[in-house]
Amino acid sequence: KNAAFSYMHQDHLASQAILRRTDHLSYHFAIMLSKGQMNLRLDEKNFNSDHSGSDFTRLTNYIGLEKFIHYLKVSGNIYYPVIALNYFESMAFLHPENEIYFNEFKSLIKTESGKFSFVEQVNFYTMFEAICTLKIESGNEDVSRELFDAYNEMLEKKLYSYHPGGQFILRIFRNIVHTGIALKEHLWLEGFLEKYLQKLPPDAAKNMSDLAEALLKFEKGEFESSLRRLVKIDYELFHFKIDVKTLHLKIFYELEYYDETYSLIDTYKHFIASNKFISTRYRQRAGLFIDMVKRIIDLKLRRNREHTIKLKKDLSLKQNILEKEWLERKICELDT
């Protein structure tokens, strides 16, 4: 446009084009800065890398977008919703303990995500799921209900596949099942399974059905029935092997199969130590769970009041651990 104005001898109109170009550059820059920060943090979490000394990190630390985002909001800028959704997504992920960032991101997803493509909407909800998971793992169990509500929004908007009308994303399906179990939404979960299992890829539907039913039966105290469903899973093909081993361990404990439990503990330890596809974070969570189960069995077989108190205290200090609520119940039962 600048060249066209000059060619037409209307240079006095070029300033408007220059202003629009630079304004749009600032909007683009704000979005890319937000996405860049989030991508670096994801890389750090997944691969134990450290980008704190990178030039990009230094640039973001020097600039800071908070004031610019606030200005766009109070000035009524038409691009604010798009820029803010990317910004608060990044900030909520970088600072999961910050409720302001979290609530802004949650609100903008509900009101503004429709301005984005189908895939982008799925990605926003997926990131909200990840942020909720981080908050839950840090001890904020109340967020489970907000995550459950977000899953219901995704189902209502059909944002559960990689493209409209596509197959249900297996990872999201699994996470919905676990959230329903954690919140004891058993009737809701049964309806969910009936409606959506058929939307999973055929090779995953049966295994996911067996796992979900095994989890539901375990929650109802039907431990032998749960075990019968669990052993139907094709372990070699199933993606969520940790889920299977964790539930297996809990069932053996509840049925007082202690020799089998000790044996499974050794197998489980070897599995998480040798499987290169398990993230460091999840390896740590599973490892703490395994060690705690072993300590609980040891105490159950050799009662010691002082050791039980110490075990209870040790567990209370751990946040990043699988099945913490169940472990707490099992330790309390040692006193009865």
N, C-alpha and C positions, 0 to 999 in steps of 0.2 A: 504493500500500500504506500509506503514511503516513496518508493521509486515511481509509482504511478502518479502520485501527487506532484512530484518533481517534474516528471515528463509532461504533465498537463499544465505546468507553470502555476500550480496551486500549493506552493510550499507552505503557505500559512495554515493549510489544513493538516499537514503532516504531524503536528504536535499531538493531535487527537489519536492518531494511529500509534505514535510512539508511546503515549500514556497507556493505551489499552494493551499494547504488547508487553510493556514492563509490569503492569498490574497482573496480567495473566501469568507472567513469569513468576511473580511472587506467590501466586496461588499454587502453581505447579510445584514450586520449590518447597512450599510448606507441606504439601502432601508427600512429596518424595522424601523429605527430611523425616517425616513421621514414619513412613514405611521403612526407610533405611534403618532407623533406630530399632524398630521391632524385628527386622530380619537379622540384625546383628545379635540381638538378645536370643532369638530362637537358635541361631547357630551356636552361641555360647552354651545354651542348655543342652542341645542335642549332641554336641561334639566336644564339650569341655574346653572350648577355646576361650581366649581372652582378647577382647577388642577395646579394652579401656584406654589403650595408648594410641589407637588409630587416629589418623587425621580427621576422619569423619566424626568420630566421637568428640574430639576436641572442638570441631566446628559447632556441633550441636550444643556443647556446653557453653561456648562463647555466645552463641546467638540466643537461644531460648525462644520458644514460640508463644509462650503463655500470653504475653501482652498483645501480640498480633492477633491471636485467636479471639481474645476478649474484644479487641477493637472491631473485628469483623462482625461480632455478634451485636454489639451496641449500635453499630452504624447501619445495621440491617442489610449487610452485604448479601446479595442473592446467592453467592457461592459459599456462604458460611456453613450450611448443613453438610455439604460435600467435604469441605476441608476439615470441619470440626469432627466429623465421624471418623475420618482417618487419624486425626490428631489424638482424640480421646481413646480410640482403640489402642494406639501405641502407648500412651501414657498409662492406661489401666493395666496393660500387660507389663510395662516396665516397673510399675509401682502398684502391685496388687493390693497392698495394704491401704492405699489411698481411696477412701470411699467417694470422694468428690469425682475423681476421674472415673471410677467404676459406675457411679450413678449417671453421670453424663453420657457415657458410652451406652449404657443400657437404655436410656431415654431416647437417644438419637437412633439406635437400631430400630426401635418401635415406630418412630415417627418419620424417619428419613431414609431408611435403607431401601425403600421402594424406588428411589431415584437411581439405583444402581442396577447393573445386569444381574441375571439369575445367579451366576457363579459367584459374583462379588457378594451378593446377599448371603449365600451359603457360607462364604469365607468369613463374613462378619459374625455370623452366629457361631461358627466353629471357633473363632477366636474368643468370643464371649464364653463359650464352653471351657476353653483352656484357662481363661482368667478365673472362672469360678472354681475350677479344679485346683489351681494354685492357692486360692483362698481357703478352700476346704482342707487341703493338706496342711495349711498353717494353723488349723484349729477352728476356723470359722464355719462350723457346720450349718449355720442358719442359711448360708448361701445355697445349700442344696435345693431349697424350695424355689429360689429364684432361677436356678438352672432348670428345674422341672418345668417352671412356667415358660422358660425360653424354648424348651423342647416342644411344648404344646403349640407355641407360636410357629415353630418350624413345620410341625405337622399340618397346622391349619393353612400355612402358605405353600405347603408341598416343597419345602426347601430341604429335602433329605437325600437328594441325588446330585450327580455332577452336571446334569442337564435336565430340563423340564420333561417329566414323564419317564425318567430313567430309573434304574434299580436303586434301591435303598443302599446308602453307604454303610458297609458292614460295621465300621468302627463307631459311627454315630449310633447305629442300632444297639450295639453292645453297651455303649455308655448310657443310653436311655434305659435299658434293662437294669443296669446297676443303680441308677438314680432312683428308679421306681422301687427297687428292693430296699435301698437305704431309707427311703421315706415311708416304707411299708404301704405303698399304694398298690396293694396286691390285686384288687379288682380292676383298677385302671390298667395295670400291666397285663392282666389276662386279656382284656379287650384289645390292647395294643398289639399283642402277639397274634390274636385272631385276625386282626385287620391287616397287619403289615408284614408278617412273615413271608407271605407270598411275593412281596416286592423285593426280597433279597435275591442275590444271585443264587441259582439252583444249587450249586455245589456248597453253599454256606448255610442255606436255610435249615437243613436238618440238624446240623451241628449246633447252630445257634438256638434252635428250638429245644434241643436236649439240654443245653446249658441253662437256658432261661427256666425251663421246667424244674431242673435240678435245684436251681437257686430258690425258686418259689417253694418247693417241697421242703427244702432245708429250713426256710423261714417259718414254715408251719410246724416244724418239729418232726417231720416225716423223714428221718435220716436214712433209713434203709431204702425207701422209695427214691430219695434224692440220689443215693449211690447208684441205684439201678439205672436211672436216667443218665447219670454222669458217665458211666462206663460204656454207654452207647456211642459216645463221641469218638469220631475218627481222629485220634490224637495227632497223627502224623500230618493230617490235612488242615487241622483247625489252627486259626491264627492266634487265638488267645489261650495259649498253653498255660500261662501263669494263672489265669482264672480257674482252669481245670485243676491244677495242682493245689491252689489255695483252698478251693472248696473241698477237694479230696482230703486234705489235711484236717480241715474242720470236721468233716463227717467222721473220719477215723477217731478223732478225739472224742466227739460226742457219743460214739458207739463204744468207747473205751477199748478200742483196738490199739493198745499202746505199743506193742511190738511192731505192728504195721505202721504206726505213726512215726516211730523212730526211724524205720527203714525209709519211709517216704521223705522224711526230713533230709536224710543223706542224699537221696536222689534229687530232691528239690534244690539243695545247695549246689550240687554238681551242675544241674541244669542252668541255673542263673549265672554260675561262674564261667561256664563254657560257651554260652550262647551269645554271640557277638551282636545279635540284633536287638538285645535288650539294652535300653538306655541306662546310663549310670544312675540316674535318679530312680528309675524303677527297680534296678538291681539293689539299690540301697533300701528301698521300702520293703521289698520282698525279703531281703536278708534279715532285717530287723524283726519282721513278722515271724520268720522261721525260728530265729533264736529265742524269741519270746514264747512261742509254743513249746519249745523244748524245755525251757525253764519252768513253765507252768506244769508240764507233765512230771518233771523231776520233783517239784514241790508236792504235787498231788499224791505221788507214790511215797514220799517221805515228808510228811507234814512238819512244817517248822514255822511258827507264828512270826518270828522276827524276819525270816527270809521272805515271807509273804508280804509283809509290810514294805520291805525294801523293793520287792518286785513291783508292787503297786506304785511306789514312788518313781521307780525307773521308767515305767510306762507313761506316767503322767508328764514326764519331762520330754518325751519323744513326740514329735509332731508328724514327721515324714515317715509313717509306718502304715502298712496295709492292715485293714480290719481292726482298727484300734478299739471301736466300740465293743466288738465281740470279745476281744482280748480282755477288756476291762471287766466284762461280765464273768468270764471264766476265772479271773483272779478273785473276784468277789465271792464266787462259789467256793473257793478254797477255805473261806472262813466259816462256812455253814456245816 
